[in-house]
Amino acid sequence: MVRTPGEVDWYSLDKTKFAANGVGLFAGVSTLLHPLSVVKTRLQTLEKGSMLSSVRTLAQQEGLRGLYRGYTTVLFGTLPVRVVYLSVLESTKANLRAWQPPAGWEVHPSVHTGCADFVAGASASLVSQVVLVPVDVIAQRLMVQGSAASGEVLYKNGWAAARGILAQDGVAGLYRGASASLVIYSVSSGAWWGAYGICQRAAWQLLARLEGVEHSAEAPAPARVVPVQISAAVMAGAMSGVATTPLDVVKTRLQTYRCSPGETPPSFRSIALRLWRDEGAAGFMRGMPARVTSSILWGTTMVQVFEFLKRRSARDEAPLLS
C-alpha cells in the first residue's frame, strides 16, 4: 500500500471510537471557524470590501449573533455527515492505494497517491451532498438575512427557514443549486485531498534529500509529522480555494436568491450570465480572499483534528504512526 510517513490508515482504526470522538472534535472546529463561512457568504452575495471590514460591520451592527448566523443549522446538520464523509474518504483511499496496477503499467507512487486521494475525496463529497445541500441552502439564507444590504430578517431559525423555503419553492427549493454543489464540492474535495497527499509525499522526499537519509519504516514522532501535514494542508487549501471560487460565487448566489411570488427560480447559467453582465470577470472572484483563507484554515484545522482523531482511534494492537 502507498503510505506517507506517520499515517494511520483505515484498517488500523477502531471505527466506533473514530465516530464517537469525531462528533465532539468536529463540533469544536465548526464552532471556531463558522464566522469565516458567514463572512465569505456575505462577501459573495451582499457586501463589497475586505474580510476585515465585513467582520467589523457584522460585529458592530449585529454583534456576536451576526457572526454565528446559521450556526445551529450547520452544527446539527453536518456533524453526522462529517463522520460519514470521513469514513467514506478513508475506506476509499485505503482500498485505492492498495490497488495494484496491471502488469506493465508504470505508475509513479506520487501519482498513485494523488489519484487515489482525489477519487476518495470526490466520492466522499458525492455521498455527503445528499444531506449537505439542504443544510447549505438553509444556513446561507440565515447568514445573509439581517444585514444592512438585505435589511430584513425573514426566518427565526433553521426550522422556520426550512418551512419557508418548502412553502415557497417546495422540496426543489431545498436542493437549489444541487448540481452545482455536487460538481463544486466533489472537485474541491477531490482536489484538496489529492493535493494534500501529493504535497505530503513531496515534503517527505524533500526532507530526505536535505538530510541525505532515507526515511525508515518506523513511525516518525508527531513533532516531525505535524509540520509536514500543516504545510501540505496550507498548499492544498490555497490551490483548491482559488480554483473553485468562481463556481462557488455563482452557487452561493443561486442558493440565496429569493424568488418573487410566481417567479421561476433562476438557473446556474442565468445567475452566471447576470453576474458577468453586472460585474464582469471580477464578480466571479468576489470574496476570493475570504474563500481561500477559509479553505486554508478549515482544511488545515480539520486535517490536524482528523489526524489527531485517527491517532486517538487507532486500535491498541495497531501502531500509532503519527
TORKOL-4160 file (C-alpha; in steps of 0.2 Angstrom, whole numbers, padded with zeros to 4 digits, m for minus):
322
<pt num="1" X="0000" Y="0000" Z="0000"/>
<pt num="2" X="0006" Y="0018" Z="m0004"/>
<pt num="3" X="0008" Y="0026" Z="0013"/>
<pt num="4" X="0016" Y="0043" Z="0018"/>
<pt num="5" X="0026" Y="0043" Z="0034"/>
<pt num="6" X="0016" Y="0045" Z="0050"/>
<pt num="7" X="0000" Y="0039" Z="0043"/>
<pt num="8" X="m0014" Y="0029" Z="0052"/>
<pt num="9" X="m0024" Y="0020" Z="0038"/>
<pt num="10" X="m0042" Y="0014" Z="0038"/>
<pt num="11" X="m0038" Y="m0003" Z="0043"/>
<pt num="12" X="m0029" Y="0002" Z="0059"/>
<pt num="13" X="m0044" Y="0012" Z="0066"/>
<pt num="14" X="m0057" Y="0007" Z="0079"/>
<pt num="15" X="m0072" Y="0013" Z="0069"/>
<pt num="16" X="m0083" Y="0015" Z="0085"/>
<pt num="17" X="m0071" Y="0026" Z="0094"/>
<pt num="18" X="m0067" Y="0035" Z="0077"/>
<pt num="19" X="m0086" Y="0040" Z="0075"/>
<pt num="20" X="m0089" Y="0044" Z="0094"/>
<pt num="21" X="m0073" Y="0055" Z="0096"/>
<pt num="22" X="m0076" Y="0063" Z="0079"/>
<pt num="23" X="m0093" Y="0071" Z="0084"/>
<pt num="24" X="m0085" Y="0081" Z="0098"/>
<pt num="25" X="m0070" Y="0086" Z="0089"/>
<pt num="26" X="m0078" Y="0092" Z="0073"/>
<pt num="27" X="m0091" Y="0102" Z="0084"/>
<pt num="28" X="m0077" Y="0112" Z="0091"/>
<pt num="29" X="m0070" Y="0115" Z="0074"/>
<pt num="30" X="m0086" Y="0121" Z="0067"/>
<pt num="31" X="m0089" Y="0132" Z="0082"/>
<pt num="32" X="m0072" Y="0140" Z="0080"/>
<pt num="33" X="m0072" Y="0143" Z="0061"/>
<pt num="34" X="m0091" Y="0146" Z="0057"/>
<pt num="35" X="m0089" Y="0165" Z="0057"/>
<pt num="36" X="m0077" Y="0163" Z="0041"/>
<pt num="37" X="m0092" Y="0155" Z="0032"/>
<pt num="38" X="m0103" Y="0169" Z="0036"/>
<pt num="39" X="m0091" Y="0182" Z="0030"/>
<pt num="40" X="m0087" Y="0173" Z="0014"/>
<pt num="41" X="m0106" Y="0171" Z="0010"/>
<pt num="42" X="m0110" Y="0189" Z="0013"/>
<pt num="43" X="m0095" Y="0195" Z="0003"/>
<pt num="44" X="m0101" Y="0184" Z="m0011"/>
<pt num="45" X="m0119" Y="0190" Z="m0011"/>
<pt num="46" X="m0122" Y="0206" Z="m0002"/>
<pt num="47" X="m0107" Y="0216" Z="0003"/>
<pt num="48" X="m0091" Y="0223" Z="m0005"/>
<pt num="49" X="m0075" Y="0227" Z="0004"/>
<pt num="50" X="m0062" Y="0217" Z="0013"/>
<pt num="51" X="m0064" Y="0202" Z="0025"/>
<pt num="52" X="m0059" Y="0214" Z="0040"/>
<pt num="53" X="m0072" Y="0227" Z="0035"/>
<pt num="54" X="m0085" Y="0214" Z="0034"/>
<pt num="55" X="m0081" Y="0207" Z="0051"/>
<pt num="56" X="m0081" Y="0224" Z="0059"/>
<pt num="57" X="m0098" Y="0228" Z="0051"/>
<pt num="58" X="m0105" Y="0212" Z="0057"/>
<pt num="59" X="m0098" Y="0214" Z="0074"/>
<pt num="60" X="m0104" Y="0232" Z="0075"/>
<pt num="61" X="m0122" Y="0230" Z="0068"/>
<pt num="62" X="m0126" Y="0213" Z="0074"/>
<pt num="63" X="m0114" Y="0208" Z="0087"/>
<pt num="64" X="m0108" Y="0190" Z="0090"/>
<pt num="65" X="m0125" Y="0184" Z="0084"/>
<pt num="66" X="m0122" Y="0190" Z="0067"/>
<pt num="67" X="m0105" Y="0181" Z="0066"/>
<pt num="68" X="m0114" Y="0165" Z="0071"/>
<pt num="69" X="m0130" Y="0166" Z="0060"/>
<pt num="70" X="m0135" Y="0148" Z="0054"/>
<pt num="71" X="m0123" Y="0140" Z="0066"/>
<pt num="72" X="m0136" Y="0129" Z="0074"/>
<pt num="73" X="m0142" Y="0123" Z="0057"/>
<pt num="74" X="m0124" Y="0119" Z="0052"/>
<pt num="75" X="m0119" Y="0111" Z="0068"/>
<pt num="76" X="m0133" Y="0098" Z="0069"/>
<pt num="77" X="m0135" Y="0096" Z="0051"/>
<pt num="78" X="m0117" Y="0092" Z="0047"/>
<pt num="79" X="m0110" Y="0083" Z="0062"/>
<pt num="80" X="m0116" Y="0066" Z="0057"/>
<pt num="81" X="m0112" Y="0069" Z="0039"/>
<pt num="82" X="m0094" Y="0073" Z="0043"/>
<pt num="83" X="m0092" Y="0056" Z="0051"/>
<pt num="84" X="m0099" Y="0048" Z="0036"/>
<pt num="85" X="m0089" Y="0059" Z="0024"/>
<pt num="86" X="m0073" Y="0054" Z="0033"/>
<pt num="87" X="m0077" Y="0036" Z="0034"/>
<pt num="88" X="m0080" Y="0035" Z="0015"/>
<pt num="89" X="m0065" Y="0045" Z="0012"/>
<pt num="90" X="m0053" Y="0034" Z="0022"/>
<pt num="91" X="m0060" Y="0017" Z="0017"/>
<pt num="92" X="m0060" Y="0023" Z="m0002"/>
<pt num="93" X="m0042" Y="0030" Z="0000"/>
<pt num="94" X="m0036" Y="0014" Z="0008"/>
<pt num="95" X="m0043" Y="0002" Z="m0005"/>
<pt num="96" X="m0037" Y="0013" Z="m0020"/>
<pt num="97" X="m0020" Y="0014" Z="m0013"/>
<pt num="98" X="m0019" Y="m0004" Z="m0010"/>
<pt num="99" X="m0025" Y="m0007" Z="m0028"/>
<pt num="100" X="m0011" Y="m0014" Z="m0039"/>
<pt num="101" X="m0010" Y="m0008" Z="m0057"/>
<pt num="102" X="m0010" Y="m0021" Z="m0070"/>
<pt num="103" X="0007" Y="m0029" Z="m0076"/>
<pt num="104" X="0016" Y="m0017" Z="m0087"/>
<pt num="105" X="0009" Y="m0001" Z="m0081"/>
<pt num="106" X="0021" Y="0011" Z="m0073"/>
<pt num="107" X="0013" Y="0022" Z="m0060"/>
<pt num="108" X="0024" Y="0034" Z="m0050"/>
<pt num="109" X="0019" Y="0032" Z="m0031"/>
<pt num="110" X="0015" Y="0051" Z="m0030"/>
<pt num="111" X="0003" Y="0049" Z="m0045"/>
<pt num="112" X="m0004" Y="0034" Z="m0037"/>
<pt num="113" X="m0007" Y="0043" Z="m0020"/>
<pt num="114" X="m0014" Y="0059" Z="m0028"/>
<pt num="115" X="m0026" Y="0049" Z="m0040"/>
<pt num="116" X="m0032" Y="0038" Z="m0025"/>
<pt num="117" X="m0034" Y="0053" Z="m0014"/>
<pt num="118" X="m0043" Y="0063" Z="m0027"/>
<pt num="119" X="m0056" Y="0049" Z="m0031"/>
<pt num="120" X="m0058" Y="0046" Z="m0012"/>
<pt num="121" X="m0061" Y="0065" Z="m0008"/>
<pt num="122" X="m0073" Y="0067" Z="m0023"/>
<pt num="123" X="m0083" Y="0051" Z="m0018"/>
<pt num="124" X="m0085" Y="0056" Z="0000"/>
<pt num="125" X="m0092" Y="0073" Z="m0006"/>
<pt num="126" X="m0104" Y="0065" Z="m0018"/>
<pt num="127" X="m0111" Y="0054" Z="m0004"/>
<pt num="128" X="m0112" Y="0068" Z="0009"/>
<pt num="129" X="m0120" Y="0081" Z="m0003"/>
<pt num="130" X="m0137" Y="0072" Z="m0002"/>
<pt num="131" X="m0139" Y="0079" Z="0016"/>
<pt num="132" X="m0127" Y="0094" Z="0015"/>
<pt num="133" X="m0136" Y="0103" Z="0000"/>
<pt num="134" X="m0152" Y="0107" Z="0010"/>
<pt num="135" X="m0141" Y="0112" Z="0026"/>
<pt num="136" X="m0131" Y="0123" Z="0015"/>
<pt num="137" X="m0146" Y="0132" Z="0007"/>
<pt num="138" X="m0154" Y="0135" Z="0024"/>
<pt num="139" X="m0138" Y="0140" Z="0033"/>
<pt num="140" X="m0134" Y="0153" Z="0019"/>
<pt num="141" X="m0152" Y="0160" Z="0019"/>
<pt num="142" X="m0149" Y="0163" Z="0038"/>
<pt num="143" X="m0132" Y="0170" Z="0035"/>
<pt num="144" X="m0137" Y="0184" Z="0023"/>
<pt num="145" X="m0153" Y="0190" Z="0032"/>
<pt num="146" X="m0152" Y="0204" Z="0044"/>
<pt num="147" X="m0138" Y="0213" Z="0035"/>
<pt num="148" X="m0138" Y="0231" Z="0030"/>
<pt num="149" X="m0139" Y="0226" Z="0012"/>
<pt num="150" X="m0154" Y="0214" Z="0015"/>
<pt num="151" X="m0162" Y="0224" Z="0028"/>
<pt num="152" X="m0174" Y="0211" Z="0035"/>
<pt num="153" X="m0175" Y="0195" Z="0045"/>
<pt num="154" X="m0187" Y="0183" Z="0037"/>
<pt num="155" X="m0183" Y="0167" Z="0047"/>
<pt num="156" X="m0181" Y="0165" Z="0066"/>
<pt num="157" X="m0171" Y="0149" Z="0065"/>
<pt num="158" X="m0167" Y="0134" Z="0053"/>
<pt num="159" X="m0183" Y="0126" Z="0055"/>
<pt num="160" X="m0193" Y="0141" Z="0051"/>
<pt num="161" X="m0181" Y="0144" Z="0036"/>
<pt num="162" X="m0184" Y="0126" Z="0030"/>
<pt num="163" X="m0203" Y="0128" Z="0032"/>
<pt num="164" X="m0202" Y="0145" Z="0022"/>
<pt num="165" X="m0192" Y="0138" Z="0008"/>
<pt num="166" X="m0203" Y="0122" Z="0007"/>
<pt num="167" X="m0219" Y="0133" Z="0007"/>
<pt num="168" X="m0212" Y="0145" Z="m0007"/>
<pt num="169" X="m0202" Y="0133" Z="m0018"/>
<pt num="170" X="m0206" Y="0115" Z="m0012"/>
<pt num="171" X="m0193" Y="0102" Z="m0010"/>
<pt num="172" X="m0184" Y="0108" Z="m0025"/>
<pt num="173" X="m0180" Y="0124" Z="m0016"/>
<pt num="174" X="m0170" Y="0115" Z="m0003"/>
<pt num="175" X="m0160" Y="0107" Z="m0017"/>
<pt num="176" X="m0157" Y="0123" Z="m0027"/>
<pt num="177" X="m0140" Y="0123" Z="m0034"/>
<pt num="178" X="m0138" Y="0104" Z="m0030"/>
<pt num="179" X="m0130" Y="0100" Z="m0047"/>
<pt num="180" X="m0118" Y="0115" Z="m0044"/>
<pt num="181" X="m0114" Y="0109" Z="m0026"/>
<pt num="182" X="m0111" Y="0091" Z="m0032"/>
<pt num="183" X="m0098" Y="0097" Z="m0045"/>
<pt num="184" X="m0090" Y="0111" Z="m0035"/>
<pt num="185" X="m0088" Y="0101" Z="m0018"/>
<pt num="186" X="m0083" Y="0085" Z="m0027"/>
<pt num="187" X="m0070" Y="0094" Z="m0037"/>
<pt num="188" X="m0065" Y="0104" Z="m0022"/>
<pt num="189" X="m0064" Y="0090" Z="m0010"/>
<pt num="190" X="m0055" Y="0079" Z="m0023"/>
<pt num="191" X="m0043" Y="0092" Z="m0027"/>
<pt num="192" X="m0039" Y="0096" Z="m0009"/>
<pt num="193" X="m0036" Y="0078" Z="m0004"/>
<pt num="194" X="m0027" Y="0074" Z="m0020"/>
<pt num="195" X="m0015" Y="0089" Z="m0017"/>
<pt num="196" X="m0013" Y="0086" Z="0001"/>
<pt num="197" X="m0007" Y="0068" Z="m0002"/>
<pt num="198" X="0005" Y="0074" Z="m0016"/>
<pt num="199" X="0011" Y="0089" Z="m0006"/>
<pt num="200" X="0014" Y="0077" Z="0009"/>
<pt num="201" X="0024" Y="0065" Z="m0001"/>
<pt num="202" X="0034" Y="0079" Z="m0009"/>
<pt num="203" X="0038" Y="0086" Z="0008"/>
<pt num="204" X="0045" Y="0070" Z="0014"/>
<pt num="205" X="0055" Y="0067" Z="m0001"/>
<pt num="206" X="0062" Y="0085" Z="0000"/>
<pt num="207" X="0067" Y="0082" Z="0019"/>
<pt num="208" X="0075" Y="0065" Z="0014"/>
<pt num="209" X="0086" Y="0074" Z="0001"/>
<pt num="210" X="0090" Y="0089" Z="0013"/>
<pt num="211" X="0095" Y="0077" Z="0027"/>
<pt num="212" X="0104" Y="0065" Z="0015"/>
<pt num="213" X="0095" Y="0050" Z="0023"/>
<pt num="214" X="0080" Y="0038" Z="0018"/>
<pt num="215" X="0066" Y="0038" Z="0030"/>
<pt num="216" X="0064" Y="0022" Z="0039"/>
<pt num="217" X="0048" Y="0012" Z="0040"/>
<pt num="218" X="0047" Y="0017" Z="0058"/>
<pt num="219" X="0034" Y="0030" Z="0063"/>
<pt num="220" X="0041" Y="0047" Z="0065"/>
<pt num="221" X="0037" Y="0057" Z="0080"/>
<pt num="222" X="0022" Y="0068" Z="0080"/>
<pt num="223" X="0033" Y="0084" Z="0082"/>
<pt num="224" X="0041" Y="0079" Z="0065"/>
<pt num="225" X="0025" Y="0074" Z="0056"/>
<pt num="226" X="0013" Y="0088" Z="0061"/>
<pt num="227" X="0024" Y="0102" Z="0052"/>
<pt num="228" X="0024" Y="0092" Z="0036"/>
<pt num="229" X="0005" Y="0089" Z="0037"/>
<pt num="230" X="0002" Y="0108" Z="0041"/>
<pt num="231" X="0012" Y="0113" Z="0026"/>
<pt num="232" X="0004" Y="0101" Z="0014"/>
<pt num="233" X="m0014" Y="0107" Z="0020"/>
<pt num="234" X="m0010" Y="0125" Z="0018"/>
<pt num="235" X="m0004" Y="0122" Z="0000"/>
<pt num="236" X="m0019" Y="0111" Z="m0004"/>
<pt num="237" X="m0031" Y="0124" Z="0003"/>
<pt num="238" X="m0024" Y="0138" Z="m0007"/>
<pt num="239" X="m0024" Y="0129" Z="m0023"/>
<pt num="240" X="m0042" Y="0122" Z="m0021"/>
<pt num="241" X="m0049" Y="0138" Z="m0014"/>
<pt num="242" X="m0043" Y="0149" Z="m0029"/>
<pt num="243" X="m0048" Y="0136" Z="m0042"/>
<pt num="244" X="m0066" Y="0134" Z="m0036"/>
<pt num="245" X="m0070" Y="0152" Z="m0031"/>
<pt num="246" X="m0079" Y="0157" Z="m0047"/>
<pt num="247" X="m0091" Y="0142" Z="m0046"/>
<pt num="248" X="m0094" Y="0144" Z="m0028"/>
<pt num="249" X="m0099" Y="0163" Z="m0030"/>
<pt num="250" X="m0112" Y="0158" Z="m0043"/>
<pt num="251" X="m0118" Y="0143" Z="m0032"/>
<pt num="252" X="m0120" Y="0154" Z="m0017"/>
<pt num="253" X="m0130" Y="0167" Z="m0026"/>
<pt num="254" X="m0141" Y="0154" Z="m0033"/>
<pt num="255" X="m0145" Y="0146" Z="m0016"/>
<pt num="256" X="m0148" Y="0163" Z="m0008"/>
<pt num="257" X="m0159" Y="0170" Z="m0022"/>
<pt num="258" X="m0177" Y="0174" Z="m0016"/>
<pt num="259" X="m0190" Y="0172" Z="m0029"/>
<pt num="260" X="m0204" Y="0184" Z="m0030"/>
<pt num="261" X="m0222" Y="0176" Z="m0030"/>
<pt num="262" X="m0224" Y="0167" Z="m0047"/>
<pt num="263" X="m0206" Y="0170" Z="m0052"/>
<pt num="264" X="m0197" Y="0155" Z="m0060"/>
<pt num="265" X="m0182" Y="0151" Z="m0050"/>
<pt num="266" X="m0166" Y="0156" Z="m0059"/>
<pt num="267" X="m0153" Y="0143" Z="m0066"/>
<pt num="268" X="m0135" Y="0142" Z="m0063"/>
<pt num="269" X="m0132" Y="0148" Z="m0081"/>
<pt num="270" X="m0144" Y="0163" Z="m0079"/>
<pt num="271" X="m0135" Y="0168" Z="m0062"/>
<pt num="272" X="m0118" Y="0167" Z="m0070"/>
<pt num="273" X="m0124" Y="0177" Z="m0085"/>
<pt num="274" X="m0131" Y="0191" Z="m0074"/>
<pt num="275" X="m0115" Y="0191" Z="m0063"/>
<pt num="276" X="m0105" Y="0193" Z="m0079"/>
<pt num="277" X="m0116" Y="0207" Z="m0086"/>
<pt num="278" X="m0117" Y="0217" Z="m0069"/>
<pt num="279" X="m0099" Y="0215" Z="m0063"/>
<pt num="280" X="m0088" Y="0207" Z="m0076"/>
<pt num="281" X="m0075" Y="0194" Z="m0073"/>
<pt num="282" X="m0071" Y="0202" Z="m0056"/>
<pt num="283" X="m0088" Y="0197" Z="m0050"/>
<pt num="284" X="m0083" Y="0179" Z="m0051"/>
<pt num="285" X="m0069" Y="0182" Z="m0039"/>
<pt num="286" X="m0080" Y="0190" Z="m0026"/>
<pt num="287" X="m0074" Y="0185" Z="m0009"/>
<pt num="288" X="m0059" Y="0175" Z="m0015"/>
<pt num="289" X="m0048" Y="0181" Z="m0001"/>
<pt num="290" X="m0061" Y="0175" Z="0012"/>
<pt num="291" X="m0064" Y="0159" Z="0002"/>
<pt num="292" X="m0045" Y="0155" Z="0001"/>
<pt num="293" X="m0042" Y="0160" Z="0019"/>
<pt num="294" X="m0057" Y="0149" Z="0024"/>
<pt num="295" X="m0051" Y="0134" Z="0013"/>
<pt num="296" X="m0034" Y="0135" Z="0021"/>
<pt num="297" X="m0040" Y="0137" Z="0039"/>
<pt num="298" X="m0054" Y="0125" Z="0038"/>
<pt num="299" X="m0043" Y="0112" Z="0029"/>
<pt num="300" X="m0028" Y="0114" Z="0040"/>
<pt num="301" X="m0038" Y="0114" Z="0056"/>
<pt num="302" X="m0049" Y="0100" Z="0050"/>
<pt num="303" X="m0034" Y="0089" Z="0044"/>
<pt num="304" X="m0025" Y="0091" Z="0061"/>
<pt num="305" X="m0041" Y="0087" Z="0070"/>
<pt num="306" X="m0043" Y="0072" Z="0058"/>
<pt num="307" X="m0025" Y="0066" Z="0061"/>
<pt num="308" X="m0027" Y="0068" Z="0079"/>
<pt num="309" X="m0044" Y="0059" Z="0079"/>
<pt num="310" X="m0035" Y="0044" Z="0069"/>
<pt num="311" X="m0021" Y="0043" Z="0082"/>
<pt num="312" X="m0034" Y="0043" Z="0096"/>
<pt num="313" X="m0045" Y="0030" Z="0087"/>
<pt num="314" X="m0031" Y="0018" Z="0082"/>
<pt num="315" X="m0033" Y="0000" Z="0089"/>
<pt num="316" X="m0022" Y="m0004" Z="0103"/>
<pt num="317" X="m0014" Y="m0018" Z="0093"/>
<pt num="318" X="m0011" Y="m0006" Z="0079"/>
<pt num="319" X="0005" Y="0005" Z="0079"/>
<pt num="320" X="0002" Y="0024" Z="0082"/>
<pt num="321" X="0010" Y="0030" Z="0066"/>
<pt num="322" X="0008" Y="0049" Z="0068"/>
